[in-house]
Amino acid sequence: RRSGHSGRMTTSRKLLCAVYAVIALAAFVATWSQNVAYLDSGTTGFLTGFIDGTRVTPASRSITVDILLFFLAAAVFMVIEARKLGVRYVWAYIVGGALIAISVTFPLFLIARERELAKSGEAIRLPVLDKVLLSVFTVAVAGMVLHVDLT
């Protein structure tokens, strides 16, 4: 810890954790509403049918490979950061990512990471341009998620 810092979470870190929590919750609702719909569709062999469904079109193959490779990079990052910062249960986040959704467990890991980083007492300082561009990107992603037929 740096001298003069209490190790408490700053407002910026609390806000960041809240953003991660909202992302995790939205990801859980969006992914599992579709998983439940898939289960209710009467498809035999949930896992094999689901995996076959990821290979139906070039778009589904592209997004599947994209997510899998992102997941691999995220897992490497998570293990390294967990060991460096002392975040516990890193493999639970990774296994949970495979069983639930990496879009759910990665933000949860990032919350745990922020809690460890808060012990240093350092605040997050982003330039205004980064804040603006992250806001624009958030709106764009939200729009694309809402455009997907989740019913």
DSSP file with accessible surface (Angstrom, degrees, kcal/mol):
  #  RESIDUE AA STRUCTURE BP1 BP2  ACC     N-H-->O    O-->H-N    N-H-->O    O-->H-N    TCO  KAPPA ALPHA  PHI   PSI    X-CA   Y-CA   Z-CA
    1    1 A R              0   0  206      0, 0.0     2,-0.2     0, 0.0   119,-0.2   0.000 360.0 360.0 360.0 143.6    0.0    0.0    0.0
    2    2 A R    >   -     0   0  142    118,-0.9     3,-1.5   117,-0.2     5,-0.1  -0.518 360.0-100.2 -76.5 146.5    1.1    3.5   -0.7
    3    3 A S  T 3  S+     0   0  116      1,-0.2    -1,-0.1    -2,-0.2     3,-0.1  -0.352 107.2  27.6 -66.1 143.9    1.5    5.7    2.4
    4    4 A G  T 3  S+     0   0   87      1,-0.2     2,-0.4    -3,-0.1    -1,-0.2   0.406  96.8 107.9  87.5  -4.4   -1.4    8.0    3.0
    5    5 A H    <   -     0   0   82     -3,-1.5    -1,-0.2     1,-0.1   117,-0.1  -0.899  56.8-155.2-109.7 136.8   -4.0    5.7    1.3
    6    6 A S        -     0   0   78     -2,-0.4    -1,-0.1   115,-0.1     3,-0.1   0.623  37.7-120.6 -84.2 -12.7   -6.5    3.8    3.3
    7    7 A G        +     0   0   16      1,-0.3     2,-0.2   111,-0.1   114,-0.1   0.574  65.5 141.7  82.4   6.7   -7.0    1.1    0.7
    8    8 A R        -     0   0  183      1,-0.1    -1,-0.3   111,-0.1     2,-0.3  -0.508  61.9 -94.5 -79.4 155.4  -10.7    1.9    0.5
    9    9 A M        -     0   0   43     -2,-0.2    -1,-0.1    -3,-0.1   114,-0.1  -0.507  39.3-133.8 -72.7 131.6  -12.4    1.8   -2.9
   10   10 A T     >  -     0   0   39     -2,-0.3     4,-2.6   112,-0.2     5,-0.2  -0.309  25.1-106.3 -75.7 165.2  -12.5    5.2   -4.6
   11   11 A T  H  > S+     0   0  120      1,-0.2     4,-2.8     2,-0.2     5,-0.2   0.900 121.7  54.3 -59.2 -40.5  -15.7    6.4   -6.2
   12   12 A S  H  > S+     0   0   39      1,-0.2     4,-2.3     2,-0.2    -1,-0.2   0.905 109.9  46.2 -64.3 -39.3  -14.2    5.8   -9.6
   13   13 A R  H  > S+     0   0   18      2,-0.2     4,-2.6     1,-0.2    -1,-0.2   0.897 112.2  50.9 -69.6 -38.9  -13.5    2.1   -8.7
   14   14 A K  H  X S+     0   0  118     -4,-2.6     4,-2.2     2,-0.2    -2,-0.2   0.922 111.4  48.3 -62.9 -42.1  -17.0    1.7   -7.2
   15   15 A L  H  X S+     0   0  116     -4,-2.8     4,-2.5     2,-0.2    -2,-0.2   0.923 110.9  50.6 -63.0 -43.7  -18.5    3.1  -10.4
   16   16 A L  H  X S+     0   0   44     -4,-2.3     4,-2.6     1,-0.2    -2,-0.2   0.924 109.9  50.1 -61.4 -42.7  -16.4    0.8  -12.5
   17   17 A C  H  X S+     0   0   17     -4,-2.6     4,-2.4     1,-0.2    -1,-0.2   0.895 109.4  51.9 -62.8 -37.7  -17.5   -2.2  -10.4
   18   18 A A  H  X S+     0   0   51     -4,-2.2     4,-2.4     2,-0.2    -2,-0.2   0.915 109.1  50.2 -65.0 -40.5  -21.1   -1.2  -10.8
   19   19 A V  H  X S+     0   0   67     -4,-2.5     4,-2.5     1,-0.2    -2,-0.2   0.942 111.3  48.5 -61.8 -46.5  -20.6   -1.0  -14.6
   20   20 A Y  H  X S+     0   0   43     -4,-2.6     4,-2.6     1,-0.2    -2,-0.2   0.898 110.5  51.7 -60.4 -40.1  -19.1   -4.5  -14.6
   21   21 A A  H  X S+     0   0   43     -4,-2.4     4,-2.6     2,-0.2    -1,-0.2   0.914 109.3  49.2 -65.0 -40.8  -22.0   -5.8  -12.4
   22   22 A V  H  X S+     0   0  100     -4,-2.4     4,-2.9     2,-0.2     5,-0.2   0.917 111.5  49.8 -64.1 -42.1  -24.5   -4.3  -14.9
   23   23 A I  H  X S+     0   0   83     -4,-2.5     4,-2.8     2,-0.2    -2,-0.2   0.939 111.6  48.5 -61.3 -46.0  -22.7   -5.9  -17.8
   24   24 A A  H  X S+     0   0    7     -4,-2.6     4,-2.5     2,-0.2    -2,-0.2   0.919 113.8  46.3 -61.8 -43.3  -22.6   -9.3  -16.0
   25   25 A L  H  X S+     0   0  115     -4,-2.6     4,-2.6     2,-0.2     5,-0.2   0.939 113.9  47.4 -65.9 -45.7  -26.3   -9.1  -15.2
   26   26 A A  H  X S+     0   0   57     -4,-2.9     4,-2.9     1,-0.2     5,-0.2   0.912 113.1  49.9 -61.5 -41.4  -27.3   -8.1  -18.7
   27   27 A A  H  X S+     0   0   12     -4,-2.8     4,-2.8    76,-0.2     5,-0.4   0.908 110.2  50.2 -64.0 -41.4  -25.1  -10.9  -20.1
   28   28 A F  H  X S+     0   0   96     -4,-2.5     4,-2.5    -5,-0.2     5,-0.4   0.953 114.4  43.3 -62.2 -48.9  -26.7  -13.4  -17.8
   29   29 A V  H  X S+     0   0   87     -4,-2.6     4,-1.9     1,-0.2     5,-0.2   0.945 117.5  45.8 -62.8 -46.3  -30.2  -12.4  -18.8
   30   30 A A  H  X S+     0   0   22     -4,-2.9     4,-1.0    -5,-0.2    -2,-0.2   0.919 119.1  39.1 -66.8 -44.4  -29.4  -12.2  -22.5
   31   31 A T  H  X S+     0   0   38     -4,-2.8     4,-2.1    -5,-0.2    -2,-0.2   0.939 118.6  45.1 -74.3 -43.4  -27.5  -15.5  -22.8
   32   32 A W  H  X S+     0   0   72     -4,-2.5     4,-2.7    -5,-0.4     5,-0.3   0.796 104.7  60.9 -78.0 -22.5  -29.6  -17.6  -20.5
   33   33 A S  H  X S+     0   0   45     -4,-1.9     4,-1.9    -5,-0.4    -1,-0.2   0.920 111.5  42.8 -63.4 -36.1  -32.9  -16.4  -21.9
   34   34 A Q  H  X S+     0   0   63     -4,-1.0     4,-2.5    -5,-0.2    -2,-0.2   0.874 111.9  52.6 -76.2 -37.1  -31.6  -17.9  -25.2
   35   35 A N  H  X S+     0   0   21     -4,-2.1     4,-2.5     2,-0.2    -2,-0.2   0.926 111.7  46.6 -63.7 -41.9  -30.3  -21.0  -23.5
   36   36 A V  H  X S+     0   0   69     -4,-2.7     4,-2.5     2,-0.2    -2,-0.2   0.923 111.9  50.8 -65.9 -43.0  -33.6  -21.7  -21.9
   37   37 A A  H  X S+     0   0   46     -4,-1.9     4,-0.7    -5,-0.3    -2,-0.2   0.904 110.6  49.9 -60.5 -38.8  -35.4  -21.0  -25.2
   38   38 A Y  H ><>S+     0   0   56     -4,-2.5     3,-0.9     1,-0.2     5,-0.7   0.928 110.2  49.5 -65.8 -42.9  -33.1  -23.4  -26.9
   39   39 A L  H ><5S+     0   0   89     -4,-2.5     3,-1.0     1,-0.2    -2,-0.2   0.892 111.4  50.0 -61.0 -39.9  -33.8  -26.1  -24.2
   40   40 A D  H 3<5S+     0   0  129     -4,-2.5    -1,-0.2     1,-0.2    -2,-0.2   0.590  90.5  81.2 -75.0 -10.3  -37.5  -25.5  -24.6
   41   41 A S  T <<5S-     0   0   70     -3,-0.9    -1,-0.2    -4,-0.7    -2,-0.2   0.574 103.8-119.2 -75.4  -7.7  -37.2  -25.9  -28.4
   42   42 A G  T < 5 +     0   0   62     -3,-1.0     2,-0.2     1,-0.3    -2,-0.1   0.581  55.3 160.1  82.2   9.9  -37.2  -29.7  -28.1
   43   43 A T      < -     0   0   59     -5,-0.7    -1,-0.3     1,-0.1     2,-0.2  -0.463  37.8-128.5 -66.1 132.2  -33.8  -30.1  -29.7
   44   44 A T  S    S+     0   0  125      1,-0.2     5,-0.2    -2,-0.2    -1,-0.1  -0.574  84.7  25.0 -82.3 148.1  -32.3  -33.4  -28.7
   45   45 A G  S  > S-     0   0   42     -2,-0.2     4,-3.7     3,-0.1     5,-0.4   1.000  74.8-155.4  63.8  71.2  -28.9  -33.5  -27.3
   46   46 A F  H  > S+     0   0   71      1,-0.2     4,-2.7     2,-0.2     5,-0.2   0.893  87.1  39.3 -45.9 -56.5  -28.7  -30.0  -25.8
   47   47 A L  H  > S+     0   0  113      2,-0.2     4,-2.6     1,-0.2    -1,-0.2   0.945 120.7  42.4 -67.1 -47.3  -24.9  -29.7  -25.9
   48   48 A T  H  > S+     0   0   92      1,-0.2     4,-2.5     2,-0.2    -1,-0.2   0.916 117.6  47.5 -66.9 -39.9  -24.2  -31.4  -29.2
   49   49 A G  H  X S+     0   0   12     -4,-3.7     4,-2.0     2,-0.2    -1,-0.2   0.897 112.0  50.5 -64.6 -39.8  -27.2  -29.6  -30.8
   50   50 A F  H  X S+     0   0   76     -4,-2.7     4,-1.1    -5,-0.4    -2,-0.2   0.941 111.6  46.8 -63.3 -47.4  -26.1  -26.3  -29.4
   51   51 A I  H >< S+     0   0   75     -4,-2.6     3,-0.8     1,-0.2     4,-0.4   0.920 110.7  52.7 -62.7 -42.1  -22.5  -26.7  -30.7
   52   52 A D  H >< S+     0   0   87     -4,-2.5     3,-1.6     1,-0.2    -1,-0.2   0.891 104.2  58.3 -59.3 -36.8  -23.9  -27.8  -34.1
   53   53 A G  H >< S+     0   0   35     -4,-2.0     3,-1.1     1,-0.3     4,-0.3   0.774  96.1  62.0 -64.7 -25.7  -26.0  -24.6  -34.1
   54   54 A T  T << S+     0   0   32     -4,-1.1    10,-0.3    -3,-0.8    -1,-0.3   0.605 103.5  51.2 -75.2  -8.5  -22.8  -22.5  -33.8
   55   55 A R  T <  S+     0   0  133     -3,-1.6    -1,-0.2    -4,-0.4    -2,-0.2   0.228  79.5 100.6-110.8  14.1  -21.7  -23.8  -37.1
   56   56 A V  S <  S+     0   0  102     -3,-1.1    -2,-0.1    -4,-0.1    -1,-0.1   0.911  87.7  13.9 -71.3 -45.5  -24.8  -23.1  -39.2
   57   57 A T  S  > S-     0   0   60     -4,-0.3     4,-2.6    -3,-0.1     5,-0.2  -0.858  78.2-108.0-127.4 162.9  -23.8  -19.9  -41.0
   58   58 A P  H  > S+     0   0   93      0, 0.0     4,-2.6     0, 0.0     5,-0.2   0.884 121.2  54.2 -57.2 -35.1  -20.5  -18.1  -41.6
   59   59 A A  H  > S+     0   0   71      2,-0.2     4,-2.5     1,-0.2     5,-0.2   0.930 109.2  45.8 -65.7 -44.6  -21.8  -15.4  -39.2
   60   60 A S  H  > S+     0   0   24      1,-0.2     4,-2.1     2,-0.2    -1,-0.2   0.892 114.1  49.1 -67.7 -35.8  -22.4  -17.9  -36.4
   61   61 A R  H  X S+     0   0  109     -4,-2.6     4,-2.6     2,-0.2     5,-0.3   0.922 111.3  50.6 -67.1 -40.9  -19.0  -19.6  -37.1
   62   62 A S  H  X S+     0   0   83     -4,-2.6     4,-2.6    -5,-0.2    -2,-0.2   0.948 113.3  43.2 -61.4 -49.3  -17.3  -16.2  -37.0
   63   63 A I  H  X S+     0   0   87     -4,-2.5     4,-2.7     2,-0.2     5,-0.2   0.879 113.2  53.3 -68.9 -33.1  -18.8  -15.1  -33.7
   64   64 A T  H  X S+     0   0   34     -4,-2.1     4,-2.6   -10,-0.3    -2,-0.2   0.953 112.4  42.8 -64.8 -48.3  -18.2  -18.5  -32.2
   65   65 A V  H  X S+     0   0   80     -4,-2.6     4,-2.7     2,-0.2     5,-0.3   0.916 113.6  53.8 -64.6 -40.0  -14.5  -18.5  -33.1
   66   66 A D  H  X S+     0   0  100     -4,-2.6     4,-2.4    -5,-0.3    -2,-0.2   0.947 111.9  43.7 -58.2 -48.8  -14.3  -14.8  -31.9
   67   67 A I  H  X S+     0   0   80     -4,-2.7     4,-2.9     2,-0.2    -1,-0.2   0.914 113.1  51.5 -66.0 -42.4  -15.8  -15.7  -28.5
   68   68 A L  H  X S+     0   0  105     -4,-2.6     4,-2.2    -5,-0.2    -1,-0.2   0.928 113.3  43.8 -62.6 -43.3  -13.7  -18.8  -28.1
   69   69 A L  H  X S+     0   0  108     -4,-2.7     4,-2.3     2,-0.2    -1,-0.2   0.878 113.5  51.0 -72.1 -34.7  -10.4  -17.0  -28.8
   70   70 A F  H  X S+     0   0   98     -4,-2.4     4,-3.1    -5,-0.3     5,-0.2   0.933 108.9  52.9 -61.3 -43.9  -11.5  -14.0  -26.7
   71   71 A F  H  X S+     0   0   34     -4,-2.9     4,-2.8     2,-0.2    -2,-0.2   0.918 108.4  49.9 -58.0 -43.9  -12.2  -16.5  -23.9
   72   72 A L  H  X S+     0   0  109     -4,-2.2     4,-2.3     2,-0.2    -1,-0.2   0.950 113.1  45.2 -61.8 -47.8   -8.7  -18.0  -24.2
   73   73 A A  H  X S+     0   0   62     -4,-2.3     4,-2.5     1,-0.2    -2,-0.2   0.914 113.8  50.4 -62.1 -41.4   -7.1  -14.6  -24.1
   74   74 A A  H  X S+     0   0    4     -4,-3.1     4,-3.2     1,-0.2    -1,-0.2   0.906 108.6  52.2 -63.5 -40.8   -9.3  -13.6  -21.1
   75   75 A A  H  X S+     0   0   15     -4,-2.8     4,-2.5     2,-0.2     5,-0.2   0.924 110.0  47.9 -63.2 -43.5   -8.4  -16.9  -19.3
   76   76 A V  H  X S+     0   0   81     -4,-2.3     4,-2.4     1,-0.2     5,-0.2   0.956 114.8  46.5 -60.3 -48.2   -4.7  -16.2  -19.7
   77   77 A F  H  X S+     0   0   73     -4,-2.5     4,-3.0     1,-0.2     5,-0.3   0.924 111.9  51.5 -58.5 -45.7   -5.2  -12.6  -18.5
   78   78 A M  H  X S+     0   0    0     -4,-3.2     4,-2.7     1,-0.2    -1,-0.2   0.918 110.9  46.4 -62.0 -44.7   -7.3  -13.8  -15.5
   79   79 A V  H  X S+     0   0   35     -4,-2.5     4,-2.4     2,-0.2     5,-0.2   0.945 115.3  46.0 -65.1 -46.1   -4.8  -16.3  -14.3
   80   80 A I  H  X S+     0   0   99     -4,-2.4     4,-2.4    -5,-0.2    -2,-0.2   0.948 116.9  44.0 -62.6 -47.7   -1.9  -13.9  -14.6
   81   81 A E  H  X S+     0   0   13     -4,-3.0     4,-2.8    -5,-0.2     6,-0.3   0.896 112.3  53.3 -64.5 -39.7   -3.8  -11.1  -12.9
   82   82 A A  H  X>S+     0   0    1     -4,-2.7     4,-1.9    -5,-0.3     5,-1.1   0.923 112.6  43.4 -62.2 -43.8   -5.2  -13.4  -10.2
   83   83 A R  H  <5S+     0   0  150     -4,-2.4    -2,-0.2    -5,-0.2    -1,-0.2   0.904 116.5  47.8 -69.3 -38.4   -1.7  -14.7   -9.3
   84   84 A K  H  <5S+     0   0  140     -4,-2.4    -2,-0.2    -5,-0.2    -1,-0.2   0.908 124.8  28.8 -67.9 -40.7   -0.2  -11.2   -9.4
   85   85 A L  H  <5S-     0   0   42     -4,-2.8    -2,-0.2    -5,-0.2    -1,-0.2   0.537 107.3-112.3-101.3 -11.9   -2.9   -9.5   -7.3
   86   86 A G  T  <5 +     0   0   44     -4,-1.9     2,-0.4    -5,-0.3    -3,-0.2   0.778  51.0 167.9  84.5  26.2   -4.1  -12.4   -5.1
   87   87 A V      < -     0   0    5     -5,-1.1     3,-0.5    -6,-0.3    -1,-0.2  -0.634  29.1-136.1 -73.4 126.7   -7.6  -12.7   -6.6
   88   88 A R  S    S+     0   0  165     -2,-0.4    -1,-0.0     1,-0.2    24,-0.0  -0.452  72.1  20.2 -85.1 158.3   -9.0  -16.0   -5.3
   89   89 A Y    >>  +     0   0  154     -2,-0.1     4,-1.3     1,-0.1     3,-0.9   0.783  64.8 159.3  61.2  36.8  -10.8  -18.7   -7.2
   90   90 A V  H 3> S+     0   0    2     -3,-0.5     4,-1.7     1,-0.3     3,-0.3   0.881  71.9  55.3 -59.1 -35.9   -9.7  -17.7  -10.6
   91   91 A W  H 3> S+     0   0  139      1,-0.2     4,-3.0     2,-0.2     5,-0.3   0.798  99.8  60.5 -71.6 -22.8  -10.4  -21.2  -12.0
   92   92 A A  H <> S+     0   0   65     -3,-0.9     4,-2.6     2,-0.2    -1,-0.2   0.900 104.8  49.4 -67.1 -36.7  -14.0  -20.9  -10.8
   93   93 A Y  H  X S+     0   0   52     -4,-1.3     4,-1.7    -3,-0.3    -2,-0.2   0.899 114.1  45.6 -65.9 -40.4  -14.4  -17.8  -13.0
   94   94 A I  H  X S+     0   0   17     -4,-1.7     4,-1.5     2,-0.2    -2,-0.2   0.953 116.3  43.1 -70.5 -48.0  -12.9  -19.7  -16.0
   95   95 A V  H  X S+     0   0   81     -4,-3.0     4,-2.3     1,-0.2     3,-0.3   0.926 113.9  53.1 -63.2 -41.4  -15.0  -22.9  -15.5
   96   96 A G  H  X>S+     0   0   12     -4,-2.6     4,-3.5    -5,-0.3     5,-1.0   0.875 103.4  58.0 -60.2 -35.3  -18.0  -20.7  -14.8
   97   97 A G  I  <>S+     0   0    5     -4,-1.7     5,-0.6     1,-0.2    -1,-0.2   0.877 109.4  43.9 -62.0 -36.9  -17.3  -18.9  -18.1
   98   98 A A  I  <5S+     0   0   75     -4,-1.5    -2,-0.2    -3,-0.3    -1,-0.2   0.865 122.7  36.9 -75.3 -35.8  -17.6  -22.2  -19.9
   99   99 A L  I  <5S+     0   0  128     -4,-2.3    -2,-0.2    -5,-0.1    -3,-0.2   0.783 136.0  15.5 -88.7 -30.4  -20.7  -23.4  -18.0
  100  100 A I  I  <5S-     0   0   67     -4,-3.5    -3,-0.2    -5,-0.2     2,-0.2   0.798 120.0 -68.7-106.3 -71.3  -22.6  -20.0  -17.7
  101  101 A A  I >>< -     0   0   14     -5,-1.0     4,-2.2     1,-0.1     3,-1.5  -0.637  22.9-130.7 174.7 134.3  -21.1  -17.5  -20.1
  102  102 A I  H 3><S+     0   0   13     -5,-0.6     4,-2.6     1,-0.3    -5,-0.1   0.832 109.9  65.2 -63.9 -27.6  -17.7  -15.8  -20.2
  103  103 A S  H 34 S+     0   0   51      1,-0.2    -1,-0.3    -6,-0.2   -76,-0.2   0.704 108.8  40.5 -68.5 -15.1  -19.6  -12.5  -20.7
  104  104 A V  H <> S+     0   0   11     -3,-1.5     4,-1.2   -77,-0.2    -2,-0.2   0.857 120.1  39.3 -92.4 -50.6  -21.0  -13.1  -17.2
  105  105 A T  H  X S+     0   0    7     -4,-2.2     4,-2.5     1,-0.2     5,-0.2   0.806 106.4  62.6 -80.0 -26.8  -17.9  -14.4  -15.3
  106  106 A F  H  X S+     0   0   39     -4,-2.6     4,-2.5    -5,-0.2    -1,-0.2   0.958 106.1  45.5 -64.4 -47.0  -15.3  -12.1  -16.9
  107  107 A P  H  > S+     0   0    8      0, 0.0     4,-1.9     0, 0.0    -1,-0.2   0.889 111.8  53.6 -62.2 -33.2  -16.9   -8.9  -15.5
  108  108 A L  H  X S+     0   0   70     -4,-1.2     4,-2.0     2,-0.2    -2,-0.2   0.918 108.7  48.9 -65.4 -40.5  -17.3  -10.7  -12.1
  109  109 A F  H  X S+     0   0    0     -4,-2.5     4,-2.7     1,-0.2    -1,-0.2   0.916 108.0  54.9 -61.7 -41.8  -13.6  -11.4  -12.2
  110  110 A L  H  X S+     0   0   17     -4,-2.5     4,-2.6     1,-0.2    -2,-0.2   0.855 105.0  53.2 -63.6 -31.9  -12.9   -7.8  -13.1
  111  111 A I  H  X S+     0   0   35     -4,-1.9     4,-2.2     2,-0.2    -1,-0.2   0.946 110.0  47.2 -64.4 -46.8  -14.9   -6.7  -10.0
  112  112 A A  H  X S+     0   0   17     -4,-2.0     4,-1.7     1,-0.2    -2,-0.2   0.905 112.2  51.1 -61.0 -39.3  -12.7   -9.0   -7.8
  113  113 A R  H  X S+     0   0   51     -4,-2.7     4,-2.8     1,-0.2    -1,-0.2   0.920 108.1  51.3 -63.4 -45.0   -9.6   -7.6   -9.6
  114  114 A E  H  X S+     0   0    8     -4,-2.6     4,-2.2     1,-0.2    -1,-0.2   0.881 106.0  55.6 -60.8 -37.5  -10.8   -4.0   -8.9
  115  115 A R  H  X S+     0   0  155     -4,-2.2     4,-0.5     2,-0.2    -1,-0.2   0.896 111.2  44.1 -63.2 -38.0  -11.2   -4.9   -5.2
  116  116 A E  H >< S+     0   0   51     -4,-1.7     3,-1.0     1,-0.2     4,-0.3   0.908 112.4  51.4 -71.5 -41.9   -7.6   -6.1   -5.0
  117  117 A L  H >< S+     0   0   37     -4,-2.8     3,-1.8     1,-0.2     5,-0.5   0.830  98.7  67.2 -64.1 -30.2   -6.4   -3.0   -7.0
  118  118 A A  H >< S+     0   0    2     -4,-2.2     3,-1.8     1,-0.3    -1,-0.2   0.790  84.8  72.1 -61.8 -25.3   -8.2   -0.7   -4.6
  119  119 A K  T << S+     0   0   94     -3,-1.0    -1,-0.3    -4,-0.5    -2,-0.2   0.744  88.7  61.6 -63.6 -20.7   -5.8   -1.8   -1.8
  120  120 A S  T <  S-     0   0   33     -3,-1.8  -118,-0.9    -4,-0.3    -1,-0.3   0.692 103.7-133.5 -76.4 -19.5   -3.1    0.2   -3.6
  121  121 A G    <   +     0   0    9     -3,-1.8     2,-0.3    -4,-0.3    -3,-0.1   0.439  56.4 141.3  81.7  -0.6   -5.2    3.4   -3.0
  122  122 A E        -     0   0   84     -5,-0.5    -1,-0.3  -117,-0.1  -112,-0.2  -0.560  44.2-137.4 -78.5 139.6   -4.7    4.5   -6.6
  123  123 A A        -     0   0   33     -2,-0.3     2,-0.5    -3,-0.1    -1,-0.0  -0.523  19.6-110.5 -88.8 159.6   -7.6    6.2   -8.4
  124  124 A I        -     0   0   51     -2,-0.2     2,-0.5     2,-0.0  -112,-0.1  -0.806  34.0-172.8 -89.2 128.6   -8.6    5.5  -11.9
  125  125 A R        +     0   0  205     -2,-0.5    -2,-0.0  -113,-0.0     0, 0.0  -0.935   5.1 177.6-127.9 109.5   -8.0    8.4  -14.2
  126  126 A L        -     0   0   72     -2,-0.5     5,-0.0     2,-0.0    -2,-0.0  -0.898  32.9-113.0-108.8 139.0   -9.2    8.3  -17.7
  127  127 A P     >  -     0   0   78      0, 0.0     4,-1.9     0, 0.0     3,-0.4  -0.306  31.9-111.8 -62.2 153.0   -8.9   11.1  -20.2
  128  128 A V  H  > S+     0   0  108      1,-0.2     4,-2.8     2,-0.2     5,-0.2   0.888 117.5  57.9 -55.3 -41.8  -12.2   12.7  -21.2
  129  129 A L  H  > S+     0   0  114      1,-0.2     4,-2.9     2,-0.2    -1,-0.2   0.911 105.5  49.9 -58.6 -42.1  -11.8   11.3  -24.8
  130  130 A D  H  > S+     0   0   70     -3,-0.4     4,-2.7     2,-0.2    -1,-0.2   0.916 110.9  49.6 -62.4 -41.9  -11.6    7.7  -23.4
  131  131 A K  H  X S+     0   0  116     -4,-1.9     4,-2.0     2,-0.2    -2,-0.2   0.926 113.2  46.3 -62.6 -43.5  -14.7    8.4  -21.3
  132  132 A V  H  X S+     0   0   76     -4,-2.8     4,-2.6     2,-0.2    -2,-0.2   0.947 114.6  46.5 -64.3 -48.1  -16.6    9.7  -24.3
  133  133 A L  H  X S+     0   0   94     -4,-2.9     4,-2.7     1,-0.2    -2,-0.2   0.889 111.6  51.0 -66.5 -37.0  -15.5    6.9  -26.6
  134  134 A L  H  X S+     0   0   92     -4,-2.7     4,-2.5    -5,-0.2    -1,-0.2   0.898 110.7  50.3 -64.8 -37.8  -16.4    4.2  -24.0
  135  135 A S  H  X S+     0   0   73     -4,-2.0     4,-2.3    -5,-0.2    -2,-0.2   0.931 111.8  46.7 -64.5 -44.9  -19.8    5.8  -23.6
  136  136 A V  H  X S+     0   0   91     -4,-2.6     4,-2.5     2,-0.2    -2,-0.2   0.929 113.2  49.2 -62.5 -44.1  -20.4    5.8  -27.4
  137  137 A F  H  X S+     0   0  132     -4,-2.7     4,-2.9     1,-0.2     5,-0.2   0.908 109.3  52.9 -63.4 -39.6  -19.2    2.2  -27.6
  138  138 A T  H  X S+     0   0   89     -4,-2.5     4,-2.8     2,-0.2    -1,-0.2   0.929 110.3  47.0 -61.3 -45.6  -21.5    1.2  -24.7
  139  139 A V  H  X S+     0   0  106     -4,-2.3     4,-2.6     2,-0.2    -2,-0.2   0.922 112.8  50.2 -63.2 -41.8  -24.5    2.7  -26.5
  140  140 A A  H  X S+     0   0   45     -4,-2.5     4,-2.3     2,-0.2    -2,-0.2   0.935 112.7  45.6 -63.2 -45.6  -23.5    1.0  -29.7
  141  141 A V  H  X S+     0   0   55     -4,-2.9     4,-2.9     2,-0.2     5,-0.2   0.931 112.3  51.3 -64.1 -44.3  -23.1   -2.4  -28.1
  142  142 A A  H  X S+     0   0   47     -4,-2.8     4,-2.7    -5,-0.2    -2,-0.2   0.925 110.3  50.3 -59.1 -41.8  -26.4   -1.9  -26.2
  143  143 A G  H  X S+     0   0   41     -4,-2.6     4,-1.6     1,-0.2    -1,-0.2   0.912 111.5  47.2 -62.9 -41.6  -28.1   -1.1  -29.5
  144  144 A M  H  X S+     0   0  117     -4,-2.3     4,-1.2     2,-0.2    -2,-0.2   0.910 112.1  50.0 -67.4 -40.1  -26.7   -4.2  -31.2
  145  145 A V  H >< S+     0   0   64     -4,-2.9     3,-0.6     1,-0.2    -2,-0.2   0.933 112.0  47.8 -63.4 -43.5  -27.7   -6.4  -28.2
  146  146 A L  H 3< S+     0   0  142     -4,-2.7     4,-0.2     1,-0.2    -1,-0.2   0.795 105.7  59.7 -67.5 -27.3  -31.2   -5.0  -28.3
  147  147 A H  H 3< S+     0   0  164     -4,-1.6    -1,-0.2    -5,-0.2     2,-0.2   0.780  86.3  91.0 -70.3 -27.9  -31.3   -5.5  -32.1
  148  148 A V  S << S-     0   0   82     -4,-1.2     2,-1.3    -3,-0.6    -3,-0.0  -0.500  92.9-114.4 -68.4 134.4  -30.8   -9.2  -31.6
  149  149 A D        +     0   0  117     -2,-0.2    -1,-0.1     1,-0.2    -2,-0.1  -0.591  43.3 170.6 -73.9  97.7  -34.1  -11.0  -31.3
  150  150 A L              0   0   57     -2,-1.3    -1,-0.2    -4,-0.2    -2,-0.1   0.230 360.0 360.0 -93.2  12.9  -34.0  -12.1  -27.7
  151  151 A T              0   0  149   -114,-0.0    -2,-0.0  -117,-0.0  -118,-0.0  -0.539 360.0 360.0 -95.9 360.0  -37.6  -13.2  -27.6
